[in-house]
Amino acid sequence: MDFMAQTRIDIIDFGSQYTQLIARSLRELNIYCEISPYNNYSFESFDVVKGIILSGSPCSVHQSDAPGFDFDAFLNRLPILAICYGSQLYAHHFGGSVVRSEIREYGRANLSFVQTSAVLLRGLEQNTQVWMSHGDTIAKLPQVAEKIASTDHVEFAAYQVVDQQFYALQFHPEVYHSLDGKQILSNFVYDICGLSPDFTPDAFVEVALNQIKQQVGTDKVILGLSGGVDSSVAGLLIHKAIGDQLTGIFVDNGLLRKEEFEQVLESYQSLGLQIKAIDAKEQFYKALKGVSDPEEKRKIIGRVFIEVFDRAAAEIKDAKWLAQGTIYPDVIESVSVNGPSATIKSHHNVGGLPDHMKLQLLEPLKQLFKDEVRRVGKTLELPLKILNRHPFPGPGLAIRILGEITPEKIAILQEVDAVFINGLKAHNLYDQVWQAGAMLLPVQSVGVMGDERTYESVVALRAVSSTDGMTADWVHLPYEFLAEISNQIINRVKGVNRVVYDISSKPPATIEWE
């Protein structure tokens, strides 16, 4: 839905790994915001945009191709908060001095001086912990600027130019290691920019329902459902707006979890959604036969899905719209500073539909983060068994089977996965984990079962904690639980004789193995 008319904060992305965290922090304050790359920023109006935040960057202001910003267009006209690189960019542009740090400050630091009378730092404790991440430092401020915070190693940890409504931080308030970071951001958006915390799930639903009705009118809508939270919330939201004008298409690609297709289909039908269910397992298996490359597997699954979806959609006469569960991180990544070439892997959302379908896109969740989607789902009273489901990759078990896909491998992994997921639920651990699953490795190891030696497969279990998948840490599951699950898998699943647990965080590892 388009919230462009709502007052907001614009975040200018200079390529920082933390930019999305700035947006997430503002959304948690119920402030609407949008991210734009510095080289593709289109300003809306001073009636809509009430403040700008400049992000950090891996670049130095001294580089010949250093990202820039048109300060003159905005100074004195609306508040600006510059973070890390943004603060250095202003200082460099207006006569200050930015030099290479003698001591590269990265990680936790403490503010040894805080000017608490400064509105931006109101409510901060002396010596509060902050998070630094920079190779350059500001050696001299522009004449118009005033220092408002320091650490033992960084004199100008924060400064302000009150007459220009400009505020700058050398540290990152958006990172949770900055203990008063949320206070700083709330000071900026509430006290300096004058915004109100009105971007709530209830407000979103009210606006979204009205906009869907206006946008679609009496047209028919097709929605590709996956059983995941995003497409399910999108489906329920659209259904509440237009009822039976919506038809959901749910494809069984044979790569889902054990009995998942039947369980999810029953859940959708209980919500009153009109569903077209398609068993396309054999078509996917045939196309994937002999393919081991993970990127090729993703492309094949995407292509076959489109073929299956196209045939099903053609049976729904006069459909004008294709609805998708696209969420905000998907949108941000598609227009990132580094561009599509920096994509780690192909995205699994529906895309590249045949031209002859001529469907318009309806993406009601494209301005929400994953946790916001869950809150909207709660407002819509989506059943908890769907709302609290762990994320599951679009290509399904295909990217959890390293190497070639076969029906036999899928059957093995489905059984392993069922033991693991059901075990998490039985031990009340499922809701403490953001995402969990098992990987079938292209490795066989020697084992002993009874009096016989075995030579069977190895599986890796993976459980991570996260907010939206941008970063993730491995979950410290109890040893007793892991021992029990390992024992159950080896005893119950023929073809597996060894279980390992993945203790890698993202970054540097990804959540999935392919």
Stockholm file with secondary structure:
# STOCKHOLM 1.0

chainA/1-514         MDFMAQTRIDIIDFGSQYTQLIARSLRELNIYCEISPYNNYSFESFDVVKGIILSGSPCSVHQSDAPGFDFDAFLNRLPILAICYGSQLYAHHFGGSVVRSEIREYGRANLSFVQTSAVLLRGLEQNTQVWMSHGDTIAKLPQVAEKIASTDHVEFAAYQVVDQQFYALQFHPEVYHSLDGKQILSNFVYDICGLSPDFTPDAFVEVALNQIKQQVGTDKVILGLSGGVDSSVAGLLIHKAIGDQLTGIFVDNGLLRKEEFEQVLESYQSLGLQIKAIDAKEQFYKALKGVSDPEEKRKIIGRVFIEVFDRAAAEIKDAKWLAQGTIYPDVIESVSVNGPSATIKSHHNVGGLPDHMKLQLLEPLKQLFKDEVRRVGKTLELPLKILNRHPFPGPGLAIRILGEITPEKIAILQEVDAVFINGLKAHNLYDQVWQAGAMLLPVQSVGVMGDERTYESVVALRAVSSTDGMTADWVHLPYEFLAEISNQIINRVKGVNRVVYDISSKPPATIEWE
#=GR chainA/1-514 SS CCCTTSCEEEEEESSCTTHHHHHHHHHHTTCCEEEEEGGGCCCCCTTTEEEEEECCCSSCTTSTTCCCCCGGGTTTTSCEEEETHHHHHHHHHTTCEEEEEEEEEEEEEEEEEECTTSGGGTTCCTTCEEEEEEEEEEEECCTTCEEEEEESSCSCSEEEEGGGTEEEESSCTTSTTSTTHHHHHHIIIIIISCCCSCCCHHHHHHHHHHHHHHHHTTCEEEEEECSSHHHHHHHHHHHHHHGGGEEEEEEECSCSCTTHHHHHHHHHHHTTCCEEEEECHHHHHHHHTTCCCHHHHHHHHHHHHHHHHHHHHHTSTTEEEEECCCCHHHHHHHTCTTCGGGCSSCCCSSCCCCGGGCCEEECTTTTCCHHHHHHHHHHTTCCHHHHTCCCCCTTGGGGTBCSCCCHHHHHHHHHHHHHHHHHHHHTTCGGGCSEEEEEEEEEEEEEEETTEEEEEEEEEEEEEECSSSSSBEECCCCHHHHHHHHHHHHHHSTTEEEEEECCCCBTTSCSSCC
#=GC SS_cons         CCCTTSCEEEEEESSCTTHHHHHHHHHHTTCCEEEEEGGGCCCCCTTTEEEEEECCCSSCTTSTTCCCCCGGGTTTTSCEEEETHHHHHHHHHTTCEEEEEEEEEEEEEEEEEECTTSGGGTTCCTTCEEEEEEEEEEEECCTTCEEEEEESSCSCSEEEEGGGTEEEESSCTTSTTSTTHHHHHHIIIIIISCCCSCCCHHHHHHHHHHHHHHHHTTCEEEEEECSSHHHHHHHHHHHHHHGGGEEEEEEECSCSCTTHHHHHHHHHHHTTCCEEEEECHHHHHHHHTTCCCHHHHHHHHHHHHHHHHHHHHHTSTTEEEEECCCCHHHHHHHTCTTCGGGCSSCCCSSCCCCGGGCCEEECTTTTCCHHHHHHHHHHTTCCHHHHTCCCCCTTGGGGTBCSCCCHHHHHHHHHHHHHHHHHHHHTTCGGGCSEEEEEEEEEEEEEEETTEEEEEEEEEEEEEECSSSSSBEECCCCHHHHHHHHHHHHHHSTTEEEEEECCCCBTTSCSSCC
//
